[in-house]
Amino acid sequence: MARRADSDARAGSALVLGAILALLGAGMAVALYKFPLSLGMILVVGIGMLALLALAVANYEAAVTLGFVVFGIVVTEPAPPDGVFAVVIAVALVTGRFNLARVPMSVFSLLGAFVFVNILSSIEVIEVQAAVRFMTITVYLAVFAIWFTSYLDSQERARAVVMAYLIPAVIFAFLASAALFGPVPGRSTLLAYKGTRATGLFEDPNVFGPFLVPAALIVLQEILDPRLLSMRLGVKLAAFLVLTGGVLFSYSRAAWANEVVGAAVLLGVLMMRRGGGRKAIAVVVLVVVTTIGVVGTLSLTGSLGFLEERAKLQTYDTQRFGAQRTGIALAEQYPVGVGPGQFELRVPISAHSTYVRTLAEQGMLGLVLIAALLLTTLVFAGNNAVGGRDTYGIGSAALLGAWVGILVNSFVVDTLHWRHLWFVAALIWVGAMRRVSELPAPRRGPAAQ
C-alpha cells in the first residue's frame, strides 16, 4: 500500500514536471515570436544545439561537464550554460535519466506552487514580453535544480562537477583581478564601471563576486578536511587566495559580506567537530595570511583608497532602499503581485532584494513560498552539517556557509536568477536525500512474513 502511495506521488510529480516543461516550452516559443532571430543567428544556434545534442547522446557525462565549464559565463540571459543544460535535461528526460525519486518532495511541491503563483500573478502584467522572459528563466532554473539533484548520485560525478566549476572560476578570478592592474587580453570584457571593478564574464560584478564564494568555501573546507579533491595543499591554498582575491576585486560589498558570513559559518561548524580547535587555528592563520597578502597587494597597486571608498555608504544606496519601500507599497496595492519581471517597469530602479522583488511581483503568497523554499533548504543544510553528512565528498559545512551567505546577500541583491544559488541548493538537497536513501531497510519479523 505504501509502495502504491509512493508511486502515485511520483506520478503526480512527473505530471507537474511535465506541465512545468510545457510552460517553459511555451514561454520560449512566445519569446522567439516576439524577438525573432536573424537567419544567420538561427543557423548558428541550430548547428550549436545539434552539436550539443550529439554530444549529450554520445557522452552524457561530457555534456554535463561542459555545462559546468561554461557555468561562469552569464553576460546575458539566456546564457551559454542554459543552452547546454537545456539539451542535457531534454536528453535526460527522453532516456529515462531524470530520477524524481531523488528530489525531496517538500522541495518539489514548493517549486511547483511557486511556479503556479508566478502564473497567477501574470494577470497584472503590463508588458507581456518581459513577463514571459523573466518567468521562463525562473522555470528553467527550477527545472535545472530538480535535474541536477537527480543527476548527482556518486562521488565521481561530484568530483567532475566541482572541478568543472572550480577551475574556470579560478581562471576567471585570476584574469579579472589581473586585468585591474595590467594589460590582460580582453581586459575591457573582464572589467566593469570604467575598468574599476572585476566582473569576469558576468554582466555585473555584484554577481561575479558571489559566484566565486561557494567555490572558495568548498576549497577552504578541502584545505582543512580533504575528502574530494586530490590536488596538493599548495594548489588548494593558491586557488583559495585567487578566488578570495576575485571576490575582493569585484568591489561588491554584498559579496564581501557573503564570503565573510560563509567562512564564519564554516568555521563554527568545524569547531563543533572532533579536532575543531586545530582546524579553527588553521582557518585563523589562513585568514591572517590572506588579509596580509590582500592589503599588501592593494598598497602596492595604489588601490587601497578605492577599497576604502567602496566600503562606505554610497549615494545610490538611498535610491535602493527607496525602491524596496516602493516594492512593499506595490504589494499592498496588488495582493497577487504585479507579475514576473514587472518590478523595473513600475519602479525606476531594480528591487535589489530577492524578498522585496518576490513580494512585489508575486504578492505575500509568493514571498511565503520562496521563503519556505529557502528556509527548508537551510534546515536541510543545517542537518547535513550537524550530522557530518557531505554531498558525495562536497563538504556540508562549506555548503551551509555558502547557503547562509546567499540568504544574507539576497537582502540587498536580487538573487532569484543566480545560477549558483540553484546549484548550491541542489547540492544541499542531494546531501539531505543521502540520509534518506542510506537508511537501512526495515527488518521483517516472523509476524510480517
C-alpha distance (Angstrom), angle and dihedral (degrees) to the residues before:
residue distance angle dihedral
M1 . . .
A2 3.82 . .
R3 3.79 89.6 .
R4 3.81 90.6 53.3
A5 3.81 91.7 48.8
D6 3.80 90.3 50.7
S7 3.80 90.1 48.1
D8 3.81 90.8 50.9
A9 3.81 90.6 49.0
R10 3.79 91.8 51.6
A11 3.80 91.1 46.1
G12 3.79 88.3 53.6
S13 3.79 89.6 48.9
A14 3.80 90.6 51.3
L15 3.81 89.3 50.9
V16 3.80 91.1 51.2
L17 3.80 90.8 47.5
G18 3.80 90.0 50.0
A19 3.79 90.5 51.6
I20 3.81 90.7 49.0
L21 3.81 91.3 50.1
A22 3.81 90.3 48.3
L23 3.80 88.8 51.9
L24 3.79 89.9 48.7
G25 3.81 91.2 51.4
A26 3.79 91.7 47.9
G27 3.78 90.5 49.9
M28 3.80 92.3 51.8
A29 3.81 90.4 48.0
V30 3.81 91.9 52.5
A31 3.80 91.1 46.3
L32 3.81 91.9 52.1
Y33 3.80 89.9 46.9
K34 3.80 92.4 52.4
F35 3.81 94.1 40.2
P36 3.83 106.2 32.9
L37 3.81 117.1 -165.8
S38 3.78 124.8 -129.1
L39 3.80 118.1 -105.3
G40 3.79 91.7 -108.0
M41 3.78 91.9 50.8
I42 3.80 91.3 47.6
L43 3.81 89.8 53.3
V44 3.81 92.9 48.3
V45 3.81 93.2 46.9
G46 3.81 91.8 43.7
I47 3.81 94.3 50.9
G48 3.79 90.8 45.2
M49 3.79 92.9 50.6
L50 3.82 91.4 47.7
A51 3.80 89.8 51.1
L52 3.80 90.4 49.5
L53 3.79 90.4 47.8
A54 3.81 91.3 51.4
L55 3.81 90.2 49.5
A56 3.82 93.5 47.5
V57 3.81 91.6 50.0
A58 3.82 94.4 44.4
N59 3.81 97.3 40.0
Y60 3.79 114.6 8.6
E61 3.82 94.2 179.7
A62 3.81 92.1 52.5
A63 3.80 91.1 52.1
V64 3.82 90.7 51.6
T65 3.80 90.4 49.1
L66 3.80 90.4 50.7
G67 3.80 89.5 53.5
F68 3.79 91.5 56.8
V69 3.81 93.0 42.4
V70 3.83 88.4 61.9
F71 3.83 92.5 36.8
G72 3.80 91.0 109.8
I73 3.82 95.6 55.7
V74 3.80 106.2 94.1
V75 3.79 106.7 140.0
T76 3.79 90.6 139.7
E77 3.81 139.4 1.8
P78 2.96 126.6 -75.3
A79 3.82 87.5 40.0
P80 3.84 131.3 -161.6
P81 3.82 93.8 -97.2
D82 3.80 89.3 53.7
G83 3.81 91.2 58.9
V84 3.81 91.7 48.9
F85 3.79 95.2 47.2
A86 3.81 92.9 44.0
V87 3.81 88.1 61.4
V88 3.81 93.1 41.7
I89 3.81 92.3 51.0
A90 3.80 91.6 47.9
V91 3.82 90.5 51.9
A92 3.81 90.1 46.7
L93 3.80 90.4 54.5
V94 3.80 95.1 47.0
T95 3.80 94.7 45.1
G96 3.80 96.5 44.3
R97 3.81 96.0 -111.2
F98 3.82 93.4 125.6
N99 3.81 103.0 98.2
L100 3.81 108.7 -173.8
A101 3.80 90.9 -179.5
R102 3.81 87.6 76.6
V103 3.82 92.8 60.1
P104 3.84 119.2 87.0
M105 3.80 108.0 -110.5
S106 3.81 91.2 -137.4
V107 3.79 90.6 56.8
F108 3.80 93.1 46.2
S109 3.80 91.6 49.8
L110 3.80 94.0 48.7
L111 3.80 92.3 48.2
G112 3.80 91.4 49.6
A113 3.80 91.5 48.7
F114 3.81 91.6 48.2
V115 3.81 91.3 52.2
F116 3.81 89.3 50.1
V117 3.81 91.4 51.5
N118 3.82 88.9 50.5
I119 3.80 88.8 56.2
L120 3.81 91.5 46.0
S121 3.80 92.6 51.7
S122 3.81 90.4 53.1
I123 3.81 90.3 83.4
E124 3.81 87.7 80.8
V125 3.82 98.9 48.6
I126 3.79 118.5 127.9
E127 3.82 96.3 -170.1
V128 3.80 114.5 41.0
Q129 3.81 96.1 -169.4
A130 3.81 92.6 57.1
A131 3.80 91.1 46.5
V132 3.81 93.6 49.8
R133 3.78 92.6 47.2
F134 3.80 95.0 47.2
M135 3.81 95.4 44.4
T136 3.80 92.6 45.6
I137 3.80 90.2 56.7
T138 3.82 91.3 47.0
V139 3.81 92.0 50.5
Y140 3.80 91.9 45.5
L141 3.81 91.8 52.8
A142 3.81 91.4 49.0
V143 3.82 89.7 51.5
F144 3.82 90.0 46.0
A145 3.81 90.9 54.1
I146 3.82 91.9 48.6
W147 3.81 91.5 48.3
F148 3.82 93.4 46.7
T149 3.80 90.9 50.3
S150 3.80 89.6 53.8
Y151 3.83 92.3 44.1
L152 3.80 101.7 53.0
D153 3.80 103.8 78.9
S154 3.82 106.3 133.9
Q155 3.77 143.3 41.5
E156 3.81 90.2 -115.0
R157 3.79 91.2 58.8
A158 3.81 91.7 43.6
R159 3.80 91.2 52.5
A160 3.81 92.6 48.0
V161 3.82 92.2 48.8
V162 3.81 94.3 47.0
M163 3.81 92.9 48.1
A164 3.82 91.8 47.1
Y165 3.82 89.3 51.6
L166 3.80 97.3 38.4
I167 3.81 103.2 47.7
P168 3.84 97.0 53.2
A169 3.82 89.7 42.1
V170 3.81 90.3 56.0
I171 3.81 91.7 45.3
F172 3.81 93.6 49.1
A173 3.82 91.4 45.0
F174 3.80 91.3 51.5
L175 3.81 95.9 45.3
A176 3.80 94.3 44.6
S177 3.81 92.2 47.8
A178 3.81 92.2 46.3
A179 3.82 90.5 48.3
L180 3.81 88.9 65.0
F181 3.79 90.6 62.8
G182 3.79 107.2 26.9
P183 3.81 147.9 25.0
V184 3.81 99.9 -79.3
P185 3.83 116.5 171.2
G186 3.81 109.6 -100.7
R187 3.79 90.2 18.5
S188 3.81 94.8 154.6
T189 3.81 90.6 53.9
L190 3.80 93.6 50.4
L191 3.81 95.2 50.3
A192 3.80 135.1 59.9
Y193 3.79 138.6 -166.8
K194 3.82 95.3 43.2
G195 3.79 93.2 -42.9
T196 3.81 96.4 -55.2
R197 3.83 101.4 111.2
A198 3.80 133.6 46.2
T199 3.80 112.2 -119.6
G200 3.81 103.1 160.9
L201 3.79 110.3 -162.3
F202 3.80 93.2 -29.3
E203 3.77 125.1 103.5
D204 3.80 92.5 -128.8
P205 3.84 130.4 36.0
N206 3.82 87.5 -145.0
V207 3.82 86.4 69.4
F208 3.81 97.9 36.0
G209 3.82 93.2 57.4
P210 3.82 96.0 50.9
F211 3.84 90.3 43.6
L212 3.81 87.9 65.2
V213 3.81 95.3 48.9
P214 3.85 99.9 78.0
A215 3.81 89.1 48.3
A216 3.82 90.7 50.4
L217 3.81 92.2 49.2
I218 3.80 93.6 46.9
V219 3.82 89.2 52.0
L220 3.81 91.2 45.3
Q221 3.80 91.9 56.2
E222 3.80 89.6 44.8
I223 3.82 88.9 55.5
L224 3.81 91.4 52.8
D225 3.80 99.5 33.1
P226 3.84 111.1 17.1
R227 3.80 114.2 -157.5
L228 3.78 111.6 134.9
L229 3.81 112.7 23.5
S230 3.80 118.9 67.4
M231 3.82 95.7 -164.5
R232 3.80 120.1 119.9
L233 3.80 122.2 -89.4
G234 3.81 92.0 -112.9
V235 3.81 91.1 55.2
K236 3.81 91.2 49.5
L237 3.81 91.1 49.3
A238 3.80 91.1 49.8
A239 3.81 91.1 48.4
F240 3.81 91.7 50.7
L241 3.82 92.0 49.2
V242 3.80 92.6 48.3
L243 3.82 92.8 47.8
T244 3.81 91.7 47.5
G245 3.80 88.9 48.3
G246 3.80 89.1 53.2
V247 3.80 90.4 51.9
L248 3.80 90.9 48.9
F249 3.80 95.8 46.5
S250 3.79 92.7 49.8
Y251 3.81 80.8 72.5
S252 3.79 89.0 -146.6
R253 3.79 110.4 148.4
A254 3.79 90.6 -159.5
A255 3.82 89.9 53.3
W256 3.80 90.3 51.2
A257 3.80 90.7 51.5
N258 3.80 89.4 45.0
E259 3.81 93.1 58.1
V260 3.81 95.4 39.5
V261 3.81 92.1 51.4
G262 3.80 91.8 43.5
A263 3.80 93.3 49.8
A264 3.82 91.1 46.8
V265 3.81 91.3 52.3
L266 3.81 91.3 46.8
L267 3.80 90.6 50.1
G268 3.81 91.8 48.1
V269 3.80 92.0 52.5
L270 3.79 93.9 47.0
M271 3.82 91.4 49.0
M272 3.80 89.4 59.3
R273 3.79 91.6 55.7
R274 3.78 129.0 79.6
G275 3.79 110.2 -73.5
G276 3.78 89.3 15.4
G277 3.79 94.8 140.1
R278 3.80 92.1 59.3
K279 3.80 91.2 47.6
A280 3.80 91.5 47.6
I281 3.80 90.3 54.5
A282 3.81 89.5 49.2
V283 3.82 90.5 52.3
V284 3.80 92.2 48.9
V285 3.81 91.1 49.9
L286 3.81 90.7 47.9
V287 3.81 91.8 48.9
V288 3.81 91.5 49.3
V289 3.80 92.1 49.3
T290 3.82 91.0 46.6
T291 3.81 91.4 49.1
I292 3.81 92.6 49.5
G293 3.79 90.8 48.7
V294 3.80 93.1 47.9
V295 3.81 94.8 46.7
G296 3.79 89.9 47.1
T297 3.81 91.7 51.0
L298 3.80 92.0 47.8
S299 3.80 92.0 48.8
L300 3.80 93.8 48.4
T301 3.81 92.5 48.3
G302 3.80 95.3 43.2
S303 3.81 92.2 -120.1
L304 3.79 98.0 121.2
G305 3.80 92.0 94.3
F306 3.80 92.6 54.2
L307 3.81 90.3 49.5
E308 3.80 90.7 52.7
E309 3.80 90.1 48.3
R310 3.82 92.5 50.4
A311 3.80 91.1 50.0
K312 3.79 91.1 60.7
L313 3.80 127.0 84.2
Q314 3.81 107.6 -82.0
T315 3.80 125.7 -139.5
Y316 3.82 92.8 -119.1
D317 3.82 91.2 56.1
T318 3.79 87.9 82.7
Q319 3.81 89.3 56.0
R320 3.81 90.3 50.1
F321 3.79 93.3 52.5
G322 3.80 89.0 45.8
A323 3.81 90.3 54.2
Q324 3.80 89.9 51.7
R325 3.79 91.2 52.2
T326 3.80 88.9 50.3
G327 3.80 89.5 50.6
I328 3.79 90.7 56.2
A329 3.81 89.2 49.5
L330 3.82 89.9 52.0
A331 3.80 89.7 54.7
E332 3.79 90.1 53.8
Q333 3.81 90.6 51.1
Y334 3.84 96.6 42.9
P335 3.85 111.0 37.5
V336 3.83 93.6 -171.0
G337 3.80 92.1 41.8
V338 3.79 133.7 -109.7
G339 3.81 93.6 -85.3
P340 3.82 136.4 -98.7
G341 3.80 116.4 -47.3
Q342 3.80 93.3 5.2
F343 3.81 101.1 109.6
E344 3.82 95.9 91.0
L345 3.81 89.6 47.6
R346 3.81 90.4 58.2
V347 3.81 98.9 35.3
P348 3.84 124.0 41.2
I349 3.83 92.8 -132.5
S350 3.81 133.9 46.0
A351 3.80 120.5 -93.1
H352 3.82 94.1 -115.1
S353 3.80 88.5 -158.2
T354 3.79 130.6 78.7
Y355 3.78 90.2 -150.4
V356 3.81 95.7 50.2
R357 3.81 92.8 44.7
T358 3.79 91.7 51.2
L359 3.80 92.1 45.9
A360 3.81 91.6 50.7
E361 3.80 97.0 41.5
Q362 3.83 101.8 36.7
G363 3.78 101.8 20.8
M364 3.80 128.0 -131.8
L365 3.82 92.4 -44.7
G366 3.78 90.7 56.0
L367 3.81 91.4 49.2
V368 3.81 91.1 49.6
L369 3.81 91.2 50.7
I370 3.80 96.4 47.3
A371 3.81 90.5 44.4
A372 3.81 89.7 50.2
L373 3.82 90.4 51.0
L374 3.80 93.3 48.2
L375 3.81 93.3 45.2
T376 3.82 93.0 45.2
T377 3.79 87.9 53.8
L378 3.82 89.2 47.8
V379 3.81 90.4 53.3
F380 3.82 90.1 49.4
A381 3.82 90.0 49.3
G382 3.81 92.1 48.3
N383 3.79 92.7 49.0
N384 3.80 90.6 48.2
A385 3.81 91.5 50.6
V386 3.81 95.5 45.3
G387 3.79 91.1 47.0
G388 3.81 92.5 46.2
R389 3.80 88.9 -123.9
D390 3.80 111.2 154.1
T391 3.78 128.4 -165.9
Y392 3.79 99.3 -106.6
G393 3.80 90.1 -52.5
I394 3.83 99.0 -32.2
G395 3.79 104.1 121.1
S396 3.80 116.0 -107.5
A397 3.83 91.5 -150.6
A398 3.81 90.1 56.9
L399 3.81 91.6 48.3
L400 3.80 92.5 48.7
G401 3.81 89.8 49.6
A402 3.80 91.5 47.3
W403 3.81 91.8 49.6
V404 3.81 95.1 47.9
G405 3.80 88.9 48.1
I406 3.81 90.9 52.5
L407 3.81 91.8 48.6
V408 3.80 90.0 52.8
N409 3.80 91.4 45.6
S410 3.81 89.6 51.5
F411 3.81 90.9 68.2
V412 3.82 91.5 68.0
V413 3.82 103.7 23.1
D414 3.80 132.0 47.2
T415 3.83 101.4 -115.0
L416 3.82 101.4 166.4
H417 3.82 93.0 106.1
W418 3.79 96.5 41.4
R419 3.79 107.1 124.9
H420 3.80 92.0 -152.3
L421 3.84 91.5 54.9
W422 3.80 89.6 63.0
F423 3.82 90.3 39.4
V424 3.81 92.9 56.5
A425 3.82 91.8 42.0
A426 3.81 91.1 54.0
L427 3.81 91.5 48.9
I428 3.81 88.7 54.1
W429 3.82 92.5 47.7
V430 3.81 89.9 51.4
G431 3.80 90.1 53.6
A432 3.79 91.2 48.9
M433 3.80 92.1 50.3
R434 3.81 90.9 49.7
R435 3.79 86.9 66.9
V436 3.80 90.2 55.3
S437 3.80 97.3 42.3
E438 3.79 94.1 46.9
L439 3.80 96.2 51.7
P440 3.82 110.7 116.3
A441 3.79 115.3 -104.0
P442 3.82 113.9 -104.2
R443 3.78 113.3 -95.8
R444 3.76 116.4 -118.9
G445 3.79 115.4 -133.6
P446 3.78 127.5 -157.4
A447 3.80 91.9 -90.5
A448 3.78 91.3 58.0
Q449 3.78 95.5 50.0
